[in-house]
Amino acid sequence: MAAGVVGTRGAGRPLMRLITMSGAPILQQLHLEERLLRCTGDNWCIINDGTAPATIVMGVSGKVSELVEIQPVLQDKVPVIRRFSGGGTVIVDQGTVFVTFICSKTAVAGLQPFPRDIMSWSGQLYGKVFDSFGEFQLRENDYAFGHRKFGGNAQSITRDRWVHHTSFLWDYDMKNMDYLKNPKRAPDYRQARNHTDFLCRMKEYMPSRSVFTEGLISSLRDQFTVQPTELETVVSDDTGFKPSTKLLSLQDLEDIINTKGSHTVQEVQA
């Protein structure tokens, strides 16, 4: 899929291993990311084109009772995952394109491993990808065309490494947004808009998903030697690592309802 992306532009530059997937379950992807962060020293870019079924993914410190409409989620059996990184809550499906960077602190010259610095770097990287397709902006911690968001970000920073991952809305089902509550804390530029007015679809601006991924790989080649890596060679190396990313059980969600949202810090740790 990504064959031939290594070129002369990458000569003498840091190595970035590229994994491309299509339709991988988001829980599998997050487990892979966490293992690559904590158990390797390499730089990685992971691209996953879509996931199924539709799944809610929360940040490590988010409170389920404040962010998720639990009764409809239980009724429709929508999976809920608490990931290892920070950031907000999203619902992802086949219309979502995922891109993750997992890097050592020395991977990008001059980059300080702090959230704002990483966001600034990623904004410049994606600015090259979207330059011809719309009024791309880094709005607070989001990627937006104009004043409408199409990409949400989350990060995890360890002593020597960092993760920056993005859920891009190539398309989305408006009905799925009903499973999410409007967050109490929102970026200023949202201005209390509902999901319909706040979000946009990448497909309204770009001709195809492949144009996006090819543009991303080209932008990466400006800074890295990009080396396609087969997923099988990565997952076959079983380190016995136990990820912290967790699929919440139905009992977890029912317990939250029964306690009426009390003890929200412990409610999803059981």
C-alpha angles and dihedrals in degrees: 000000000000098000115145097025093121107092145152092283088069096054111129093000129120115283117251115190112213124210118185122192136172122212096348113165109260092231090057090048094051092048089051093049093050092049093049090049096050104029105039137053096210130107114246140189116194121192118187117181106210134328138220143250105028105263136186113227121194133191120252095260101035119123113232095209091056098044109032133060092228101187096056090042091055092044094051095036094235110176117239121203130190106208129206095246134071127249134087138307124279139172113223134191143145090314093061123094114200125206123180131182118198111184144166117242091253096050096095116044112239095004114137112211096241127118097248093047092049091048091051091051093048091047090056091046093052092040087071091049095051099033094111099038110060147322095305116193139172100229110191100299097341138084111233143173101225106317097337123093123230102159131049123195139205133181143196122193124193131179095279106009145041142204127212114182131177136196107209118200103224084161136340141193109241091210090064091061089068088073090066128072119221103262119246089224112052135158115273093240091062088072092196092298118159121243094268094055095038101049134060136186123247090218087069088065108027130054098226145351090248090059088056096048093044090050091049093051090048091051090049091053089063088069108020145037098246115213120186110226126194113239091222091063090054101045093043089069098084108195095172089243115167111213121215093215106108139194106223115231126230086249091056090056095043090051090056091054092047092052091045092234097308121143090021094171092062097034096093100030097075 
